[in-house]
């Protein structure tokens, strides 16, 4: 505790001097803050970004009544590291959370701790996913590790674990609204509302089974990617819809006749989830998936037909989980309206990273390619963010902490590596980055995505895959938005390659990420 107090005092004394923190942009009344975050929600599955897949009226409402960010990115596309970056405002190499297997160092300064010190009530509700217990919160209730969709366990503040009947998205929202009902209304609050959905294995609520049933989803143009001239990393992953998406665990083909063979891991983990269902839930599941199982057995698809079939099933359940999330967000927005909290409450909706919805033939995330690098981000603050704002500057999850501190009138520590984008949303012209830095570390590990780091500008992207390989990729996002043509060895791009290489090395120094490329971190 003494270490934490000392860290907080030092953080408050050593403030950023960028001129963008604690400005006289905001009223004396401190705003309430709600950060709603999901796990693995691709922005292409939000109608404000892409109306082709489904309608998300409540997420869209935040965008319409505030701002939508078209160039929002993560620093490390995997769950725990992204969450640590959001809390600390620091890259993974600095906050220490480089991969999912590490226990988060909870003694670090985080933006909830600074808000708490400034008089805020702070709460964390839902999926924590950092192994350590939450710190810096007056109230918290979390799920162990990944949590479960149905009848999940929750860890209470006294350390006890309680199994609660219901669906995770609904229950997390229930706990959030209960907290708002019981908080001290004399103080501003900051609540992190973190959902499990729509993380793998995409188990929809029984009440949403009717949603999207039988609908045909347009396939992305790269669904049948052959990874030509990208064989060193892209072709070596284990996140392929064709080869790595399980029939039972992922697609719920739990045929008990033994006709569907899918391996011990898939069956064991699915049964573990299925057995959590109560009799009514099991009856609804059996009724829903029996026709799906029968359809697969009738077709017995192979090759491209198998990929297409699995893709449609993937989309149906993944998007049903998103439907549930969107409805829960509507409940929160309605609560704010009913309790006259809308005008003085900042509401952010985001995800911990992007997600592949069939692009390059994949599910999951991890790579620096656009679909997993890109994060959804919409934000509302009435009177301070003009409705319908479209923000095109390059922002990262690194910037959330300093931004929220800025709006609260709290000094952001000088060692936070992000920058407040609050001035951008007020229409101010301020110096801003023209490139972002990224570094993914979790290899060897599940899904077998090689370690890599890189730089992305508005037009170009340079990536270095390292550790047990040494491969570079260069993409022209204007000419090749799907990243199918590696231009690294193209003479026409030699000057661009040289410039990006120089800038990349400068960014590694700027962000203190200068560990040798062959350094092997233990997993």
N, C-alpha and C positions, 0 to 999 in steps of 0.2 A: 504493500500500500504506500509506503514511504517513497519507493522508486517511482510509482505511478504519479504521486503528487508532485515530486520533483520534476518529472518529465512534463507535466502539464504546466507548471510554472515557467519552465524554460521555453516551452512552446509559445506561451502567451507573450513572453518577453521578446522572442526572436520572431517578429512578424515579417511577412512579405512586404517589400517596399515598392511593389509594382504600380501603386497608385490606383489599383482596381479593387482594393479590399476596404470594407467598412466605409464606403462613400456615403454622401448625403443624398443617395438616390431613394432611400427607403424611409418609411415613417417611423416615429418613435415607438409605435406599437410593433412588437416583434411578431413576425408571421408564424403561424403554425406550419409544420412541415409533415407531409406524408409522402414517403417513397415506397411505391408499389413495384416490386420486382418479381419476375417469374424466372424460371430456369429453362433455358434453351428455346426461347420464343423467337423465331425468325421474323424479321420485319416484313418479309414477303407474305406472312400470314396475319397481317394487319391491314384492314381495308383502307386506312388513311395512306398507307404506302403502296398497296397493291390490291385493287378490288377484285382480282380474278379468282381468288381462292375462297374467301368467306367474308361476311360482314361482321365488323366489330364496332358496334355503335358507341359503346361507352369509352373505349380507348380513343376512338375517333373524336368523341366529344371533348376530351382533354386537348387534343390537337386543335380542334376548331375554336375552342375558347381560349387557347393559348398559343403554344408554338410546337412545331414539328421540326426535328433536326434531320436533315437529309444526309449528313456526313458525320455520323456518330459511330465511334469505333472503340473496341476494347484493346487492352495492352497485352493480353495473354488469354486466348480463347478457351478457357476451361473454368469450371465452377468456383472452387475455393479461391484460386488466385484472383479472379475477377472481384469477388466479394471483398477480399483483403485490400485490393486497390481502391475500391469505392470507399471503404472505411478510412483508409490512411491517406489517400491522395498521393500515394507513392507507387512506383513500379515494383514488380514482383521481386527483383533482385535486391531492392532496398528494404521492403517490408518483410522479406524472408519467405513469403508464401509462393514458392515457385511452382508447386504442383499440388495435387489433391492429397497426397500422402502425409503432408506436414501438419502438425498442430499449430494453429495460429498463435503467435506471440501476443497475448492479450494485454501485456503491459504497455504496448505501444500507444502513442497518442492517436486518437481517432476523432472524427468530427462529432459523433454523439457525446464523447467525453467533454469536448470543448463547449458544446451547446449546454450540456448538463451543468458545467461550471458557470455558465453565463445565465443560469436560472431556468433553463428549459426542463420540462419533464420529458424523459426519453423512454421509448419502448421498442422492443424488438419482438415481433410475432411471426412465427412460421419457420421456414427452412433456413437455419443458420449455416450448417455445412462447413464448419471450420474446426471441428473436433474439440476445441476449448469451449468453456462456458462463456456466454456473453458477458462483457464488462462495459461499463459506461451507460448502463440502462437502469432506470428506476423500476421498470417492470419488463419482464420477458417471459415468453413461453415458446419453446422451440421443439423441433422434431429431431430425433436421433439420426445422425448421418443423412442419408437420402430421404428418409421417411417413407411412408406408405400412402397410397392413394385411398385405400378403404380401411375404415376403423383404425386409424393410425395411432401410434404412441406419441405422447407429448411429454417433454421434460419440463417440470415445473421449477419455480425459483428455489424451492427447498431441496431440489435434487431428485425428488420422486418422479417416477415415470407412470403415466396414466394412459391407458388405452381408451379412446373415445369413439363411440359409434357414429358413423357418418362418413362423408366424403371430404377429403383433405382440403380442397379449395373452399368449400362451404364452411368447414370448421375453423380454418384460419381466419376467414372473414368474420365469423361469429365472434371469435376471441378479440379481433381488432375492434369491433363495434362495442363489445362489452368493456374494453379498456377505455374507449372514448366516453362511455357512459359514466365511468367511475373515476376519471382523472380529476385532478385539482383544477377547476375552471379559472382559478386566479392566475395560473401560469401558462405560458405558451408550451406547446408540446411538439415533439418530433417523434414520429412513429415510422419504423421500418416494417412494412407488411410484405413478407417474402413468401411467395408460393412455391410449392413443389412442382406443380404443372408448368409447362407440358413436357417435363423430363421423361426420358425412356423409363418404363415401357408403355407409356401413353394409354393409361387405363381411364376411359371416360366414365363420367357419372351415369348411373342408370337413367336418370331423368333426361339425359341428353342423347340417348340411343336413337331417338327419332331424328335428331339433327344430322343432316348430310347423308343419311342412309341411301346407298345406291347411287349417289351423285358421281359423275365422272369428272375427275380433276385434270386440268391440262398439264401435260408432262413438261418439265423444263427442257430446253433445247440440248442440254448436256447430259441428259439421263443415261445415254449409252456411250459416254466418254471412253475412248480407248487409251488415253494418256500418252498420245504420241508426243515425242520429244520432252516428256515429263516422267520418265520411267524411274528415276532414282528415288523419288519421294511419293509423288501422287499415286503411282502404280503399286507401291509397296504397302499402303495402308491396309487396315482391317476394319473398315467401316462401310463396306460395300453393301448396298441393298441386295444385290444378287447373292453374294457369298456369306455375308456376315450378319444379316438381319434374320433372326431366328423365327421359324414358323410358329412355335408354341409360345415362347416367352414374349416376343414382340408382337406377333400377329394373332395370337390367341387361338391357334388351331389345335386345341387340346382334345384331340380325338382319342377316346379311351379304347378304341378297337385295336390299336397298335398299327394302324395303316399309315400313320404319319411318323416318320423317324426323324428326330431332331436333336439327339444327343442329351446326355445326362444333365449338363449345366442348364440348358434351356428348360427342361422339364422340372428340375428341382426348384429353380428360382420362380417359375410360373406357379407351381403348386404352392410354394410358400406364400405367394400373394393371394392365390385363389382361396386358400384355406382361411384367410382372414375374413372372407365374406360371410355374412350371416345367411340363413336360409332364404330370405326374401331376395337378397342381393344375388345369391347363386342362381336362383330361379330366373331372375331377369337376365343374368349373364348367359346361362345355358340357352335361353330362348333367343337371345340376340345372336350368339355366335354359332349355333347349330347350322343355320343356312350358309354361313360363311365357310364352315368346315366342309359341308356337303359340296359347295361350289368348287372349292379347291380340289377335292377328291375327284369330282367329275371332270374337271379340266386337266388336271395333272400337268400344269404348265412347265416348260423348260425354256432355257435360253432367254431371248428377249421377251417372250411371252410371260416368263416367270418374273422378270424384272418389272414389267408393266403391271402384273397382277399384284405383286408385293407393294409396289408404289401406291396403287390405289387404296389398298388396305391401310398402309402406313398413314396416308393423308387423312383417311376417314377418321381414324382414332385420334391422331395428333390434333386435328382441327376441332374435334369434339371437346378435347381438353381445353383448347383455347376458348371455345364457346362458354365453357363454365367459368373460366377466368374473367372473360369480359362481363358476364352477368354479375360476378362478385364485385368488380370495379364499379358497376352501376349501383350496387348497394351502398358502397362507400360514398360515391358522389351524392346519392340521394340523402344519405345521413347528413352530410355537410350542409346540404340545402335545408333540410328540415330543422337543423339546429343552428341555423344562421351563422355557419362557420365558413361558408364558401369564400366570402370576400377577403378574408385574412388568412387563407390557407394555401400554401404552395402544394400542388399535387404533381408528382413526377411518376410517369410510368416508363419502365425500362425492363430489360432482361439482362442476365449476367453475361451473355454473349449472343451471337447469332446461332444459326443452325442450318444444316443442309437439308432441304426438302426435296431430295432427288437430284439436285445439281451435282454434276460429275459422277452420278450414280451412287451418291452417298446419303447416309444419315450421320448424326453426331456433328462435331465442330472441330476445334483444334488448329486447323490450317489457317494460314494468313490470307487465304483466298477470300474474296469479298463476302460470301454468304455467312461465314462464321466470324469474320472480322467485324462486320457491320452489326451494330446494335440498334434496336429500336429505342427512340427517346422522344417522348412528348411531355410537355410541361405547361402547367397553368398557374398563373398568379394574377387574379383580377386586379386591374388598375396599374399593373406594373409590366405585364406582358400583353402586347396588343393581340387581340383575337385574330387568328389566321396567319400568325407570323410563321414564315418559313426560314429557318436558319441554316445556311449553307456552309458555314465555316467548319473546319476540321476540329471536332471535339472528341474527347475520350472519357472513359469512366474515371480516369485520373483527375478529371476536372469537377466531379460532382461535389467532393468534400469542400474545396475552396469556394465553390459557387454557393452552396447552402450556408456556409459560414458568412459569406459576404451578405447575403440577403438578411441574415440574422444580426448583422452588425458586429460579428465576432471576428477578431483578427485571425487570419490563417497563418499557421506557423511557416517560417521561412524555409523549412526543409520539405514542405509539401511540394511535389514536383508538378502538380496540376496548376491550372489557372482558372480563375472565376470567369464564367461566360455570362454572368449577370449583366455587365455593361453591354454586351452584344445584343441582348434581348431588350435593352432599353433604347436601342438605336444608336448607341455611341460608336464612334470609330476609334478603335484602340489597336495597338500592335498585336498581331495574332499569328500563331504558327501557320506555316504553309506545308508542313509535313508531320507525320506521326511516326512513332517508333513502336515496334512490336517484338516480343520475344516469348516463344513457347519452349518449355523445358521437359515435358513429361514423356520421356523415352529412355529406356525401353519400358513400355507399359501397355495397358489395354488400348486397343485400336492401332497400335504401332505407327503412330505419326512421328516422323523424325523431328528432332530438335531443330529449331530454326529461328532466325531473327530477321528483321527487315525494316524498310522505310516505305511509306506510301505518301505520295503527293496527290494533288487533285487529278493528275493524269497518269502518273507512272508508279510502278511498284517494283522494288528490288528485294529479293529474298535470298538468304544464305542458309542452306540446310547443312548441318554439321554433326559432329560427334563421331559416328561411324561411317559418314559419307562427307564429301566436300563438293557440293553442287550449288550453283547459282541459277536463279530464274529472274527474268525481267519481263514485265508486262506493260503494254501500252493500253491503258484502260479505255481510252477514247476509241481506238481502232479495234480493240479486242476486249470488250466488257466482260466476256465469259471466261477470260484467262485460259485460252486454249493454245496460244502460240508463244512459246518461250523465246524472247528476242535477245537473250543474253549474248549469244555468239553472232548476232546479225550485225554486219559492219555498219549498216545504216544507223544503228543505235549506239555506236561506240562512244560518242561524245556524251550521250545521256547516261550510259552505263558508268562512265568515269565520274561524272558529276554526282550521280546518286551514290556511288561508292564513297566518295569523299564526304558527302553529307551524312551518310550512314555512320561512318566512323566518328564524325563530330557528335552525332546524337548519342552514340554509345558512351562517349566521354561525358557529355552533358548529363546523362541519366545514370552515370556511375556504373555502367554495365560493361566492364572491360575485362571480365574473366576470359582467359584464353579459350578459343573455340574447342579445343580438345579436352577441356576440363570435364571430368566425369563426376557428376553429382550422384550420391547414393540414393537409390529408391527402395 
